[in-house]
Amino acid sequence: MPDAPSSTSSAVPPWEAKAPITRRSLSRKMAFWSVLVGLVLVIVYALQPRPVEVETGVVHPGPLTVYVSEEGKTRIRNRHVIAAPVAGSMQRVILKPGDVVKAGETVLTRIEPALSPLLDARARTQAQARVDAALATRSRANEDVEMSRTALKYAQANWDRVKNNTDKGTISDTDRDTFQREAEMKTREVRSTEFAMQVADYELAQARAALEQIDKPGAGGAVIEVRAPVSGVVLRVQQESATVVTPGTPILEIGDPTDLEIEAEILSRDAVTIKPGALVTVEQWGGEEPAKARVRRVEPAAFTKVSALGVEEQRVLVLSDFTEQTPALKALGDRYRVEVRVAVWHSDDTLLVPAGALFREGSEWKTFIYDSGKARAAVVKAGRTDGKLTQVLEGLKKGDEVLMHPPDTVRDGTGVVKREEPK
């Protein structure tokens, strides 16, 4: 008969028996809890706010010049438009833009007498008839001259006889006056007929000229040479081909390319701050170095111009002159594009802050000061600016470090760290 099982073995089922604790199982538990604790620490560290990496600038004193910048263009100061002085047939202009001309020497073009309209046989017959009529009028005037001269001789002879007989008392005073008056009247009749003879000659010449113009157009006409009034170069040829012109017809333009000025269209609100004599920096003109100029005139009348965005603007022409003509500036020509910066305000010593450190909040200018790893907000009273540096009137002092272009995540008290500059 088999032995009965013990009370211990029957009380605990074999599947609930506890395994003995070994060194291997203990190390596994420690590794698990170590990983879990490390993960919690990583999460806590990740959730902590990190310092924001920023760039800083320094508030410092220095000179400041405020400019008004605008596009401009060069133009020749004195432009001469050569026009036709008389009506006629102009010859072809052989000059081209850029050709050099000399005052009083270079012939720009020639103008010949204009041809008469085409006439038919009837018109020619009428012209010939006018010539014949003028010839007949001249012959009649010639006969009148001869008749008046004959009458004058007769009257003068009678007057001479009367004068000789008057001393002897053979003629009355009345008859003497009559003969004298007759002689004087005949003298004046001779002069009148001679004037009529001259008129007949002029009418005959006019009639023959009209007939000659029909038979031989352009024959014997005077050719007028149009010469350059000033020295310079040809800027533009407005009428190149041969054509019939009237007085005042533009032919070409002449100017001196070394006599340049700068024309800039400035907004009227900026133009009121510009004074004659202000310094102008000319940039983007094609040279390596900016050129210098001075404002000569601010025109008193503004004009309306529509911007590229469709906004109507009031602009004023500001004219400037180059202070010196360098060899590089000789490459500039008429209507070349440039950019001008006109100085409207200057200070030799003022407190300056980088313009990128300021931002607008409501109606105030603010900035962040770097304070031992923290960003401290400060209200700034700003003055004039040139776009890069801004004048500080209140709120900052010399040597303060300010944050440049602070991101939106920066607040008062936010931790910040300076960005390391690449070596």
C-alpha positions as CSV (number, residue, x, y, z in Angstrom):
1,M,0.0,0.0,0.0
2,P,1.6,3.3,-1.1
3,D,2.5,6.0,1.3
4,A,0.1,8.9,1.8
5,P,1.2,12.3,0.6
6,S,2.5,14.8,3.1
7,S,0.4,17.7,4.4
8,T,2.8,20.3,3.0
9,S,2.8,19.2,-0.6
10,S,-1.0,18.8,-0.6
11,A,-1.5,22.4,0.7
12,V,0.4,24.3,-2.1
13,P,-0.3,23.6,-5.8
14,P,2.8,23.0,-7.9
15,W,1.9,25.9,-10.3
16,E,1.8,28.5,-7.5
17,A,5.1,27.5,-6.0
18,K,7.5,30.6,-5.7
19,A,10.8,30.4,-7.6
20,P,13.8,31.0,-5.6
21,I,15.3,34.5,-5.9
22,T,18.6,34.4,-7.7
23,R,21.3,36.9,-8.6
24,R,20.3,36.9,-12.3
25,S,16.7,37.8,-11.6
26,L,17.7,40.6,-9.3
27,S,20.0,42.2,-12.0
28,R,17.1,42.1,-14.5
29,K,14.9,44.1,-12.1
30,M,17.5,46.7,-11.5
31,A,18.1,47.2,-15.2
32,F,14.4,47.6,-15.8
33,W,14.0,50.2,-13.1
34,S,17.1,52.0,-14.2
35,V,15.8,52.4,-17.8
36,L,12.4,53.5,-16.5
37,V,14.0,56.2,-14.3
38,G,16.3,57.4,-17.1
39,L,13.3,57.7,-19.5
40,V,11.5,59.8,-16.9
41,L,14.5,62.1,-16.5
42,V,14.9,62.5,-20.2
43,I,11.2,63.5,-20.5
44,V,11.5,66.0,-17.6
45,Y,14.7,67.5,-19.2
46,A,13.0,67.7,-22.6
47,L,10.0,69.6,-21.1
48,Q,12.2,72.1,-19.4
49,P,12.5,75.5,-21.4
50,R,15.8,75.9,-23.2
51,P,17.6,79.2,-23.7
52,V,16.8,80.9,-27.1
53,E,19.9,81.3,-29.3
54,V,20.1,85.0,-30.4
55,E,22.4,87.6,-31.9
56,T,23.2,90.7,-30.1
57,G,24.3,94.3,-30.9
58,V,25.9,97.0,-28.9
59,V,24.5,100.5,-28.3
60,H,27.2,103.0,-29.1
61,P,27.7,106.7,-30.0
62,G,28.6,107.7,-33.5
63,P,27.7,109.9,-36.5
64,L,24.4,109.4,-38.2
65,T,23.2,110.7,-41.6
66,V,19.6,110.3,-42.7
67,Y,19.0,109.8,-46.4
68,V,16.0,109.9,-48.7
69,S,16.6,107.2,-51.3
70,E,14.9,107.1,-54.7
71,E,15.5,106.0,-58.3
72,G,16.7,108.7,-60.7
73,K,18.1,109.2,-64.2
74,T,20.8,111.3,-65.8
75,R,19.9,113.9,-68.4
76,I,21.9,116.4,-70.4
77,R,21.4,119.9,-68.9
78,N,21.1,121.8,-72.2
79,R,19.4,120.1,-75.1
80,H,19.1,121.9,-78.4
81,V,16.3,120.8,-80.8
82,I,17.3,121.9,-84.3
83,A,14.2,122.8,-86.4
84,A,13.7,123.8,-90.0
85,P,14.1,127.6,-90.4
86,V,12.2,127.8,-93.7
87,A,9.7,125.7,-95.7
88,G,11.2,123.6,-98.4
89,S,12.4,120.2,-99.5
90,M,14.9,118.9,-96.9
91,Q,17.7,116.5,-97.9
92,R,18.3,113.3,-96.0
93,V,20.1,113.6,-92.7
94,I,23.3,111.5,-92.8
95,L,24.2,112.0,-89.1
96,K,23.5,109.3,-86.5
97,P,23.1,109.5,-82.8
98,G,26.5,109.8,-81.2
99,D,28.1,111.7,-84.0
100,V,30.2,114.7,-83.0
101,V,29.2,118.1,-84.3
102,K,31.0,121.5,-84.1
103,A,29.3,124.8,-83.8
104,G,29.0,126.7,-87.0
105,E,30.9,124.1,-89.0
106,T,29.0,120.8,-89.2
107,V,26.2,120.9,-91.8
108,L,23.3,119.0,-90.4
109,T,21.1,119.1,-93.5
110,R,20.2,121.3,-96.5
111,I,16.8,122.7,-97.5
112,E,16.0,123.4,-101.1
113,P,13.0,125.5,-102.4
114,A,9.9,123.4,-102.4
115,L,8.5,122.3,-105.8
116,S,5.2,123.8,-107.0
117,P,2.2,121.5,-107.4
118,L,1.8,119.7,-110.7
119,L,0.1,122.0,-113.2
120,D,-1.7,121.1,-116.4
121,A,-1.4,122.8,-119.8
122,R,-4.2,125.2,-118.9
123,A,-2.2,126.5,-115.9
124,R,0.9,126.9,-118.0
125,T,-1.1,128.8,-120.7
126,Q,-2.4,131.1,-117.9
127,A,1.1,131.6,-116.6
128,Q,2.3,132.5,-120.1
129,A,-0.6,134.9,-120.5
130,R,0.4,136.6,-117.2
131,V,3.9,137.0,-118.5
132,D,2.6,138.6,-121.8
133,A,0.3,140.8,-119.8
134,A,3.2,141.9,-117.7
135,L,5.2,142.6,-120.8
136,A,2.4,144.7,-122.2
137,T,2.0,146.6,-118.9
138,R,5.7,147.3,-118.9
139,S,5.6,148.6,-122.5
140,R,2.7,150.9,-121.7
141,A,4.5,152.1,-118.6
142,N,7.6,152.8,-120.8
143,E,5.5,154.8,-123.2
144,D,4.0,156.8,-120.3
145,V,7.5,157.6,-119.1
146,E,8.5,158.8,-122.5
147,M,5.3,160.9,-122.9
148,S,5.8,162.4,-119.4
149,R,9.4,163.3,-120.2
150,T,8.4,164.9,-123.5
151,A,5.7,167.0,-121.7
152,L,8.2,167.9,-119.0
153,K,10.7,169.2,-121.7
154,Y,7.9,171.3,-123.2
155,A,6.8,172.7,-119.9
156,Q,10.3,173.3,-118.8
157,A,11.1,175.2,-122.0
158,N,8.0,177.4,-121.6
159,W,9.0,178.1,-118.0
160,D,12.5,179.1,-119.1
161,R,11.2,181.5,-121.6
162,V,8.8,183.0,-119.1
163,K,11.5,183.5,-116.6
164,N,13.6,185.4,-119.2
165,N,10.7,187.6,-120.3
166,T,9.4,188.3,-116.8
167,D,12.2,190.8,-116.1
168,K,11.1,192.9,-119.1
169,G,7.5,193.0,-117.9
170,T,6.0,191.2,-121.0
171,I,3.9,188.6,-118.9
172,S,1.7,188.9,-115.9
173,D,2.4,187.4,-112.6
174,T,-0.5,185.0,-112.9
175,D,0.8,183.6,-116.2
176,R,4.3,183.3,-114.7
177,D,2.9,181.2,-111.8
178,T,0.9,179.1,-114.2
179,F,4.0,178.1,-116.2
180,Q,6.0,177.5,-113.1
181,R,3.3,175.2,-111.7
182,E,3.0,173.4,-115.0
183,A,6.7,172.6,-115.1
184,E,6.7,171.3,-111.5
185,M,3.6,169.1,-112.2
186,K,5.3,167.6,-115.3
187,T,8.4,166.9,-113.2
188,R,6.3,164.9,-110.7
189,E,4.5,163.1,-113.5
190,V,7.8,161.9,-114.8
191,R,8.6,160.5,-111.3
192,S,5.2,158.8,-111.1
193,T,5.6,157.1,-114.4
194,E,9.1,156.0,-113.5
195,F,7.6,154.4,-110.3
196,A,4.9,152.7,-112.4
197,M,7.7,151.4,-114.7
198,Q,9.4,149.8,-111.7
199,V,6.1,148.2,-110.6
200,A,5.7,146.8,-114.1
201,D,9.3,145.4,-114.0
202,Y,8.5,143.6,-110.7
203,E,5.3,142.2,-112.0
204,L,7.0,140.9,-115.1
205,A,9.8,139.3,-113.0
206,Q,7.2,137.6,-110.8
207,A,5.2,136.3,-113.8
208,R,8.4,135.0,-115.4
209,A,9.4,133.3,-112.2
210,A,6.1,131.5,-112.0
211,L,6.4,130.3,-115.6
212,E,10.0,129.2,-115.0
213,Q,9.0,127.2,-111.9
214,I,6.5,125.3,-114.1
215,D,9.0,124.7,-117.0
216,K,12.1,124.1,-114.8
217,P,11.1,123.2,-111.2
218,G,13.8,124.0,-108.7
219,A,16.0,125.8,-111.2
220,G,17.9,128.7,-109.7
221,G,16.6,128.2,-106.2
222,A,18.8,129.0,-103.2
223,V,19.9,126.1,-101.0
224,I,19.9,126.8,-97.2
225,E,22.5,124.9,-95.1
226,V,21.4,124.1,-91.6
227,R,24.5,124.2,-89.4
228,A,25.0,123.1,-85.8
229,P,24.5,126.0,-83.4
230,V,26.5,124.4,-80.6
231,S,29.2,121.8,-80.2
232,G,28.3,118.4,-78.9
233,V,26.9,115.1,-80.1
234,V,23.8,114.1,-81.9
235,L,21.3,112.7,-79.3
236,R,18.4,111.8,-81.5
237,V,17.5,112.2,-85.2
238,Q,13.8,113.0,-85.3
239,Q,13.5,113.4,-89.1
240,E,16.0,111.3,-91.0
241,S,14.5,110.8,-94.5
242,A,14.2,113.5,-97.1
243,T,10.9,115.2,-97.0
244,V,9.1,118.5,-97.4
245,V,9.2,120.5,-94.1
246,T,7.5,123.6,-92.8
247,P,9.2,126.2,-90.6
248,G,9.6,124.8,-87.1
249,T,9.7,121.1,-88.0
250,P,12.1,119.3,-85.5
251,I,15.0,117.7,-87.3
252,L,17.4,116.4,-84.6
253,E,18.6,117.0,-81.0
254,I,22.1,118.1,-80.0
255,G,23.7,118.2,-76.5
256,D,26.9,118.0,-74.6
257,P,27.2,114.5,-72.9
258,T,29.7,115.8,-70.4
259,D,27.2,118.3,-69.0
260,L,25.0,115.9,-67.1
261,E,22.6,116.4,-64.2
262,I,20.5,114.0,-62.2
263,E,16.8,114.0,-62.1
264,A,15.0,112.2,-59.3
265,E,11.3,112.0,-58.6
266,I,11.0,112.4,-54.8
267,L,7.8,112.0,-52.8
268,S,6.5,115.5,-51.8
269,R,6.6,114.6,-48.1
270,D,10.3,113.8,-48.4
271,A,11.1,116.7,-50.8
272,V,10.1,119.3,-48.1
273,T,13.2,118.2,-46.1
274,I,15.6,118.5,-49.0
275,K,17.5,121.8,-49.3
276,P,19.7,123.1,-52.2
277,G,23.3,122.2,-51.6
278,A,22.4,118.9,-49.8
279,L,24.9,116.0,-50.3
280,V,23.8,113.3,-52.8
281,T,25.3,109.9,-53.0
282,V,24.8,108.3,-56.5
283,E,24.7,104.5,-56.4
284,Q,23.9,101.7,-58.8
285,W,25.1,103.7,-61.8
286,G,27.5,101.0,-63.1
287,G,30.8,102.1,-61.4
288,E,32.6,100.4,-58.5
289,E,32.4,103.4,-56.2
290,P,29.4,105.7,-55.5
291,A,29.6,109.1,-57.1
292,K,29.1,112.4,-55.2
293,A,26.6,115.2,-56.2
294,R,24.9,118.2,-54.8
295,V,21.3,119.3,-55.0
296,R,20.9,122.3,-57.3
297,R,17.2,122.8,-57.3
298,V,14.0,121.4,-55.8
299,E,11.2,122.3,-58.2
300,P,8.3,124.1,-56.6
301,A,5.5,122.3,-58.4
302,A,4.6,118.6,-57.8
303,F,2.9,116.2,-60.2
304,T,0.8,113.1,-59.7
305,K,2.3,109.7,-60.6
306,V,0.7,106.3,-60.2
307,S,3.0,103.8,-58.5
308,A,3.4,100.1,-59.5
309,L,0.8,99.2,-56.9
310,G,-1.7,101.6,-58.5
311,V,-1.4,104.3,-55.8
312,E,-1.5,107.9,-56.8
313,E,1.5,109.8,-55.4
314,Q,2.6,113.4,-55.4
315,R,6.2,113.7,-56.5
316,V,8.6,116.5,-57.0
317,L,11.6,116.8,-59.4
318,V,14.9,117.2,-57.5
319,L,17.9,118.2,-59.8
320,S,21.5,117.5,-58.7
321,D,24.9,118.1,-60.2
322,F,28.0,115.9,-60.0
323,T,30.6,117.5,-57.8
324,E,33.4,116.2,-60.0
325,Q,33.8,114.6,-63.4
326,T,35.8,111.5,-62.9
327,P,37.0,109.4,-65.9
328,A,34.6,106.6,-64.9
329,L,31.6,109.0,-65.1
330,K,32.3,109.7,-68.8
331,A,30.7,106.4,-69.5
332,L,27.3,107.8,-68.4
333,G,25.0,109.1,-71.0
334,D,21.6,110.7,-71.3
335,R,18.7,109.0,-69.6
336,Y,20.8,106.5,-67.7
337,R,19.3,104.9,-64.6
338,V,20.9,105.6,-61.2
339,E,19.9,105.5,-57.5
340,V,20.3,108.7,-55.4
341,R,20.5,109.0,-51.7
342,V,19.9,112.6,-50.6
343,A,21.1,113.6,-47.1
344,V,18.4,115.4,-45.2
345,W,19.8,115.3,-41.6
346,H,23.2,114.7,-40.0
347,S,24.7,114.5,-36.5
348,D,28.4,114.0,-35.8
349,D,27.8,112.3,-32.4
350,T,24.6,110.7,-31.2
351,L,23.7,107.4,-29.3
352,L,22.9,104.7,-31.9
353,V,21.2,101.3,-31.7
354,P,20.9,98.8,-34.6
355,A,17.5,99.3,-36.2
356,G,17.0,95.5,-36.3
357,A,16.9,95.5,-32.4
358,L,13.8,97.7,-32.3
359,F,10.2,96.5,-32.7
360,R,6.8,98.2,-32.4
361,E,4.4,97.3,-29.7
362,G,1.3,99.5,-29.8
363,S,2.5,103.0,-30.0
364,E,5.9,102.4,-28.3
365,W,9.2,101.2,-29.6
366,K,10.7,98.4,-27.5
367,T,13.8,96.2,-27.5
368,F,15.3,93.3,-25.4
369,I,18.4,93.9,-23.4
370,Y,20.8,91.0,-22.9
371,D,21.2,90.7,-19.1
372,S,23.3,87.7,-17.9
373,G,21.5,85.1,-20.0
374,K,18.1,86.7,-19.7
375,A,16.1,89.0,-22.0
376,R,14.9,92.1,-20.3
377,A,12.3,94.2,-22.2
378,A,12.9,98.0,-22.4
379,V,10.9,100.9,-23.8
380,V,12.9,103.0,-26.1
381,K,12.3,106.6,-27.4
382,A,13.7,106.4,-30.9
383,G,14.7,109.4,-33.1
384,R,15.9,109.5,-36.7
385,T,17.1,106.4,-38.6
386,D,18.9,105.6,-41.8
387,G,17.5,102.1,-42.0
388,K,20.5,100.5,-40.3
389,L,21.1,102.6,-37.2
390,T,18.5,104.4,-35.2
391,Q,19.0,107.4,-32.9
392,V,18.3,106.7,-29.2
393,L,16.7,109.5,-27.2
394,E,15.7,107.6,-24.1
395,G,15.6,104.1,-22.7
396,L,19.2,102.8,-23.5
397,K,22.7,103.7,-22.5
398,K,26.1,103.3,-24.0
399,G,27.4,99.7,-23.9
400,D,24.0,98.0,-23.6
401,E,23.7,94.7,-25.5
402,V,20.4,94.3,-27.3
403,L,18.9,91.4,-29.1
404,M,18.9,91.5,-32.9
405,H,15.7,90.5,-34.6
406,P,14.3,88.7,-31.5
407,P,11.9,85.8,-32.3
408,D,8.4,85.7,-31.1
409,T,9.3,83.1,-28.4
410,V,11.3,85.7,-26.5
411,R,9.5,87.4,-23.7
412,D,10.6,89.5,-20.7
413,G,12.7,87.1,-18.6
414,T,13.2,84.4,-21.3
415,G,16.6,82.7,-21.1
416,V,18.8,83.5,-24.1
417,V,22.2,82.5,-25.2
418,K,24.5,84.3,-27.6
419,R,24.9,82.6,-31.0
420,E,28.5,81.7,-31.7
421,E,29.9,83.3,-34.8
422,P,31.4,80.9,-37.3
423,K,35.2,80.9,-37.2
